[in-house]
Amino acid sequence: MILTYIETRDKKIKKSSLEVLSEARRIAVDLKTEAAAVLLGTGMEALAADLSSYGASKVHLFDSAPLDRYSTQDYAAALAGLVKKLSPAAVFFSATAMGKDLAPRLAARLGVGLAADCTRISVQDGSLEFTRPIFAGKALLAFRLTSSPQVVSLRPNIFPAVPAAAAGEIIREAVEIPSAAARAEVTEVLQESGGEIDVSEADVVISGGRGMKGPENFELLREISALIPRSAVGASRSAVDSNWIGHQHQVGQTGKTISPNLYLAFGISGAIQHIAGMSSSKVIVAVNKDPDAPIFKVADFGVVGDLFQVIPPLKEELKKLRS
Ligand SMILES: Cc1cc2nc3c(=O)[nH]c(=O)nc-3n(C[C@H](O)[C@H](O)[C@H](O)COP(=O)(O)OP(=O)(O)OC[C@H]3O[C@@H](n4cnc5c(N)ncnc54)[C@H](O)[C@@H]3O)c2cc1C
């Protein structure tokens, strides 16, 4: 069995988890096994049906009040217990912030290795072979894990989420929460006002760098974002370090790793640490007045020009498309 950890936010399944479940199903066929899912929280039963429509043969449900809010220790304890009970061949996570927190903790609890942030998985001679970018995206590493179960996280937005009917039998699981003395508790989850989509989850990311000249000009990018569904505003570290925009928008080695369908870079030079976070975007468009800017080496389309002259007509065209 391949077990997929399903991440939820505001009682909704995250798209990246459906991508992971779809890939788990594809791999399960090659391994001649089944793809199961695990959900933790409260009031999750309705979501289990959604998982069966993405190919989960079984949905293991931990419905318990202490799990209502994410806690590394409690979630890792519940998952470790389930893994010991089910002995899956692999446990798949999405390499989101939560997945990056939880997958290594589970691997450590089980005393096994971790294949983190994979962009490709294949079955070779009956075992899993993983591919992941290394050296800030300069090279790809293909490797296998020798331990079992194989704990794996998959980069969001790389694998397609493909619906497929399955039984989706719901199995209720009981959880033992560690004693309070040994637990760190999340007391409050703060959300940025405005309900913006996170850059790592957006289909389109419109990013600005030092070439934006100041915080007020990020408003231009927000105006473009308002015209594109499921889009978000991103930034280079220079823009973030200058306090032009919050760190949660930073793309790159010390920011977020993203793979949107479209990445628009305005006034970003394309330093290797920035490229590391966005090179797996499906289509990259760069606007830079310097024809030698390194960003053009990774861009599919480039405009050599002043971004302040490019943005207004782009906005007008987008408005026409919207109407
Ligand atoms: C350990 C480490 C980690 C790092 N992590 C990250 C990271 O996560 N993310 C990240 O982004 N960086 C990161 N950096 C910083 C990185 O090295 C670069 O300094 C940074 O990405 C540069 O940001 P920038 O492209 O906005 O600025 P610059 O390099 O200054 O580029 C600005 C660009 O704007 C163009 N421009 C200026 N005016 C206009 C205009 N009017 N119209 C069009 N183009 C214009 C210029 O031609 C230039 O190419 C890291 C660095 C280190 C050492």
Ligand as a Chemical Component Dictionary entry (heavy atoms), coordinates in Angstrom:
data_LIG
# 
_chem_comp.id                   LIG 
_chem_comp.type                 NON-POLYMER 
_chem_comp.pdbx_formal_charge   0 
_chem_comp.three_letter_code    LIG 
# 
loop_
_chem_comp_atom.comp_id 
_chem_comp_atom.atom_id 
_chem_comp_atom.alt_atom_id 
_chem_comp_atom.type_symbol 
_chem_comp_atom.charge 
_chem_comp_atom.model_Cartn_x 
_chem_comp_atom.model_Cartn_y 
_chem_comp_atom.model_Cartn_z 
_chem_comp_atom.pdbx_ordinal 
LIG C1  C1  C 0 22.350 32.500 1.059   1  
LIG C2  C2  C 0 21.535 33.357 0.132   2  
LIG C3  C3  C 0 20.191 33.074 -0.033  3  
LIG C4  C4  C 0 19.409 33.849 -0.897  4  
LIG N1  N1  N 0 18.083 33.547 -1.063  5  
LIG C5  C5  C 0 17.368 34.240 -1.968  6  
LIG C6  C6  C 0 16.002 33.917 -2.224  7  
LIG O1  O1  O 0 15.414 33.033 -1.596  8  
LIG N2  N2  N 0 15.341 34.624 -3.157  9  
LIG C7  C7  C 0 15.922 35.641 -3.853  10 
LIG O2  O2  O 0 15.246 36.246 -4.713  11 
LIG N3  N3  N 0 17.202 35.987 -3.621  12 
LIG C8  C8  C 0 17.925 35.328 -2.681  13 
LIG N4  N4  N 0 19.203 35.713 -2.422  14 
LIG C9  C9  C 0 19.676 36.982 -2.997  15 
LIG C10 C10 C 0 20.139 36.860 -4.429  16 
LIG O3  O3  O 0 21.492 36.491 -4.462  17 
LIG C11 C11 C 0 19.983 38.220 -5.150  18 
LIG O4  O4  O 0 20.694 39.199 -4.427  19 
LIG C12 C12 C 0 18.534 38.682 -5.275  20 
LIG O5  O5  O 0 17.746 37.645 -5.815  21 
LIG C13 C13 C 0 18.487 39.880 -6.232  22 
LIG O6  O6  O 0 17.196 40.395 -6.243  23 
LIG P1  P1  P 0 16.696 41.212 -7.488  24 
LIG O7  O7  O 0 16.811 40.385 -8.716  25 
LIG O8  O8  O 0 15.361 41.758 -7.135  26 
LIG O9  O9  O 0 17.680 42.467 -7.500  27 
LIG P2  P2  P 0 18.857 42.809 -8.495  28 
LIG O10 O10 O 0 19.821 41.711 -8.631  29 
LIG O11 O11 O 0 19.367 44.144 -8.033  30 
LIG O12 O12 O 0 18.130 42.964 -9.888  31 
LIG C14 C14 C 0 17.239 43.991 -10.199 32 
LIG C15 C15 C 0 16.938 43.841 -11.687 33 
LIG O13 O13 O 0 15.936 44.783 -12.047 34 
LIG C16 C16 C 0 16.237 45.251 -13.351 35 
LIG N5  N5  N 0 15.569 46.549 -13.462 36 
LIG C17 C17 C 0 15.839 47.693 -12.808 37 
LIG N6  N6  N 0 14.963 48.644 -13.174 38 
LIG C18 C18 C 0 14.138 48.103 -14.098 39 
LIG C19 C19 C 0 13.039 48.605 -14.846 40 
LIG N7  N7  N 0 12.586 49.845 -14.693 41 
LIG N8  N8  N 0 12.434 47.762 -15.710 42 
LIG C20 C20 C 0 12.862 46.482 -15.893 43 
LIG N9  N9  N 0 13.903 45.972 -15.198 44 
LIG C21 C21 C 0 14.522 46.774 -14.313 45 
LIG C22 C22 C 0 17.743 45.330 -13.408 46 
LIG O14 O14 O 0 18.211 45.283 -14.761 47 
LIG C23 C23 C 0 18.128 44.095 -12.591 48 
LIG O15 O15 O 0 18.322 42.981 -13.433 49 
LIG C24 C24 C 0 19.999 34.951 -1.582  50 
LIG C25 C25 C 0 21.360 35.221 -1.406  51 
LIG C26 C26 C 0 22.110 34.441 -0.567  52 
LIG C27 C27 C 0 23.570 34.758 -0.413  53 
# 
loop_
_chem_comp_bond.comp_id 
_chem_comp_bond.atom_id_1 
_chem_comp_bond.atom_id_2 
_chem_comp_bond.value_order 
_chem_comp_bond.pdbx_ordinal 
LIG C1  C2  SING 1  
LIG C2  C3  SING 2  
LIG C2  C26 DOUB 3  
LIG C3  C4  DOUB 4  
LIG C4  N1  SING 5  
LIG C4  C24 SING 6  
LIG N1  C5  DOUB 7  
LIG C5  C6  SING 8  
LIG C5  C8  SING 9  
LIG C6  O1  DOUB 10 
LIG C6  N2  SING 11 
LIG N2  C7  SING 12 
LIG C7  O2  DOUB 13 
LIG C7  N3  SING 14 
LIG N3  C8  DOUB 15 
LIG C8  N4  SING 16 
LIG N4  C9  SING 17 
LIG N4  C24 SING 18 
LIG C9  C10 SING 19 
LIG C10 O3  SING 20 
LIG C10 C11 SING 21 
LIG C11 O4  SING 22 
LIG C11 C12 SING 23 
LIG C12 O5  SING 24 
LIG C12 C13 SING 25 
LIG C13 O6  SING 26 
LIG O6  P1  SING 27 
LIG P1  O7  DOUB 28 
LIG P1  O8  SING 29 
LIG P1  O9  SING 30 
LIG O9  P2  SING 31 
LIG P2  O10 DOUB 32 
LIG P2  O11 SING 33 
LIG P2  O12 SING 34 
LIG O12 C14 SING 35 
LIG C14 C15 SING 36 
LIG C15 O13 SING 37 
LIG C15 C23 SING 38 
LIG O13 C16 SING 39 
LIG C16 N5  SING 40 
LIG C16 C22 SING 41 
LIG N5  C17 SING 42 
LIG N5  C21 SING 43 
LIG C17 N6  DOUB 44 
LIG N6  C18 SING 45 
LIG C18 C19 SING 46 
LIG C18 C21 DOUB 47 
LIG C19 N7  SING 48 
LIG C19 N8  DOUB 49 
LIG N8  C20 SING 50 
LIG C20 N9  DOUB 51 
LIG N9  C21 SING 52 
LIG C22 O14 SING 53 
LIG C22 C23 SING 54 
LIG C23 O15 SING 55 
LIG C24 C25 DOUB 56 
LIG C25 C26 SING 57 
LIG C26 C27 SING 58 
# 
